[in-house]
Amino acid sequence: MSLEPGTRSYNFACPIPINCPSSFEGTHGRIRYMVDVNIIQPWKYDSIFSRAFTVIQVMDINTYNSVSQVPVQAKTEKTFGVWPFRSDPLTLELNLPQTGFVPGQTVPVNVLIGNESKIRVHEVKVGLSMMITYYSDLSSGSKCERKSVAKLKADGVLRNSRKMYDFQLMIPSTPPSCFHLCRIIKIGYQIEVVAKVKGMHINGTLIMPVTICGVPISPPAVQYTPQSSGPVAPEQRALTLVEGEGAFAPAAPPYPWSEGSTLSPPSYAEAMHSHSDSEKQSEPGDAEEKPYKPLYPVFDLSTSVVEKSEEADLDKEGKK
């Protein structure tokens, strides 16, 4: 078409397949969604404009099925020295209320350390780490990366003594776990407990895998199942430019926090540990280019916690 001088507005619509992985910016790879506008001008270079936007996966059924909603426990022992001078064991025990969490949630991490050795534990650290594995299409190789997402620390344990810790670990803005939706990037999380000892000894370490979800775990959120396992083909009419009215995309699945849901919509924030992208996106007329970082949902679960505690108090009063 030929555009005369002036301002015009055109609307486009395109459905996003239900099984898309979440946006992610990593050191060695990325999952990025872009809107590209190409203005073709005869006898001139084309004018191309791009803008990145964030996609969040909230209905990954395969990931949710791996989440335990009952308390879980992990335990390990470590000794120092070699036989016959081997010490008594240093025992680490970790207890979690479940294995699935969302950004914005405070995780109660219960740690019990029994130090029966003669070596003092001078510090205890608890943290959430993101484990990223990149797979290459050109070879069978892979590359692993570990990023610290959140961490807390406390005083250590004396010799021949036991101590219990109750950490409140806040989950910050971070992408959801992803194992089945992207073949070249896998994202997992684990809670790590480290008992630091001085000298030439190796620290005691305990690791438990956890899942970071795109929406709080609840029955309504995990009952939705896509009609097909393959990518959803966009309708032809969704890709047709319509001047003045706009195109209509196919109906999208319901949001987990829409009508009738007690879950309030999340806020959105950049992940502080996300890779700082060197490539930059620009808008028409922008004098300076700005780096792109995805925005991830952060849920405020304090209201639901208060409601549950009030219901528990009412139940107790009713029993009395």
Secondary structure in CASP SS format (residue, H / E / C, confidence):
PFRMAT SS
TARGET T0000
AUTHOR 0000-0000-0000
METHOD secondary structure of the structure
MODEL  1
M C 1.00
S C 1.00
L C 1.00
E C 1.00
P C 1.00
G C 1.00
T C 1.00
R C 1.00
S C 1.00
Y E 1.00
N E 1.00
F C 1.00
A C 1.00
C C 1.00
P C 1.00
I C 1.00
P C 1.00
I C 1.00
N C 1.00
C C 1.00
P C 1.00
S C 1.00
S C 1.00
F E 1.00
E E 1.00
G C 1.00
T C 1.00
H C 1.00
G C 1.00
R E 1.00
I E 1.00
R C 1.00
Y E 1.00
M E 1.00
V E 1.00
D E 1.00
V E 1.00
N E 1.00
I E 1.00
I C 1.00
Q C 1.00
P C 1.00
W C 1.00
K C 1.00
Y C 1.00
D C 1.00
S E 1.00
I E 1.00
F E 1.00
S E 1.00
R E 1.00
A E 1.00
F E 1.00
T C 1.00
V C 1.00
I C 1.00
Q C 1.00
V C 1.00
M C 1.00
D C 1.00
I H 1.00
N H 1.00
T H 1.00
Y H 1.00
N H 1.00
S C 1.00
V C 1.00
S C 1.00
Q C 1.00
V C 1.00
P C 1.00
V E 1.00
Q E 1.00
A E 1.00
K E 1.00
T E 1.00
E E 1.00
K E 1.00
T C 1.00
F C 1.00
G C 1.00
V C 1.00
W C 1.00
P C 1.00
F C 1.00
R C 1.00
S C 1.00
D C 1.00
P C 1.00
L E 1.00
T E 1.00
L E 1.00
E E 1.00
L E 1.00
N E 1.00
L E 1.00
P C 1.00
Q C 1.00
T C 1.00
G E 1.00
F E 1.00
V C 1.00
P C 1.00
G C 1.00
Q C 1.00
T E 1.00
V E 1.00
P E 1.00
V E 1.00
N E 1.00
V E 1.00
L E 1.00
I E 1.00
G E 1.00
N E 1.00
E C 1.00
S C 1.00
K C 1.00
I C 1.00
R C 1.00
V E 1.00
H E 1.00
E E 1.00
V E 1.00
K E 1.00
V E 1.00
G E 1.00
L E 1.00
S E 1.00
M E 1.00
M E 1.00
I E 1.00
T E 1.00
Y E 1.00
Y E 1.00
S C 1.00
D C 1.00
L C 1.00
S C 1.00
S C 1.00
G C 1.00
S E 1.00
K E 1.00
C E 1.00
E E 1.00
R E 1.00
K E 1.00
S E 1.00
V E 1.00
A E 1.00
K E 1.00
L E 1.00
K E 1.00
A E 1.00
D E 1.00
G E 1.00
V E 1.00
L C 1.00
R C 1.00
N C 1.00
S E 1.00
R E 1.00
K E 1.00
M E 1.00
Y E 1.00
D E 1.00
F E 1.00
Q E 1.00
L E 1.00
M E 1.00
I C 1.00
P C 1.00
S C 1.00
T C 1.00
P C 1.00
P C 1.00
S C 1.00
C E 1.00
F C 1.00
H C 1.00
L C 1.00
C C 1.00
R C 1.00
I C 1.00
I E 1.00
K E 1.00
I E 1.00
G E 1.00
Y E 1.00
Q E 1.00
I E 1.00
E E 1.00
V E 1.00
V E 1.00
A E 1.00
K E 1.00
V E 1.00
K C 1.00
G C 1.00
M C 1.00
H C 1.00
I C 1.00
N C 1.00
G E 1.00
T E 1.00
L E 1.00
I E 1.00
M E 1.00
P E 1.00
V E 1.00
T E 1.00
I E 1.00
C C 1.00
G C 1.00
V C 1.00
P C 1.00
I C 1.00
S C 1.00
P H 1.00
P H 1.00
A H 1.00
V H 1.00
Q C 1.00
Y C 1.00
T C 1.00
P C 1.00
Q C 1.00
S C 1.00
S C 1.00
G C 1.00
P C 1.00
V C 1.00
A C 1.00
P C 1.00
E C 1.00
Q H 1.00
R H 1.00
A H 1.00
L H 1.00
T C 1.00
L C 1.00
V E 1.00
E E 1.00
G C 1.00
E C 1.00
G C 1.00
A C 1.00
F C 1.00
A C 1.00
P C 1.00
A C 1.00
A C 1.00
P C 1.00
P C 1.00
Y C 1.00
P C 1.00
W C 1.00
S C 1.00
E C 1.00
G C 1.00
S C 1.00
T C 1.00
L C 1.00
S C 1.00
P C 1.00
P C 1.00
S E 1.00
Y E 1.00
A E 1.00
E E 1.00
A C 1.00
M C 1.00
H C 1.00
S C 1.00
H C 1.00
S C 1.00
D C 1.00
S C 1.00
E C 1.00
K E 1.00
Q E 1.00
S C 1.00
E C 1.00
P C 1.00
G C 1.00
D C 1.00
A C 1.00
E C 1.00
E C 1.00
K E 1.00
P E 1.00
Y C 1.00
K C 1.00
P C 1.00
L E 1.00
Y E 1.00
P E 1.00
V E 1.00
F C 1.00
D C 1.00
L C 1.00
S H 1.00
T H 1.00
S H 1.00
V H 1.00
V H 1.00
E H 1.00
K H 1.00
S H 1.00
E H 1.00
E H 1.00
A H 1.00
D H 1.00
L H 1.00
D H 1.00
K H 1.00
E H 1.00
G H 1.00
K H 1.00
K C 1.00
END
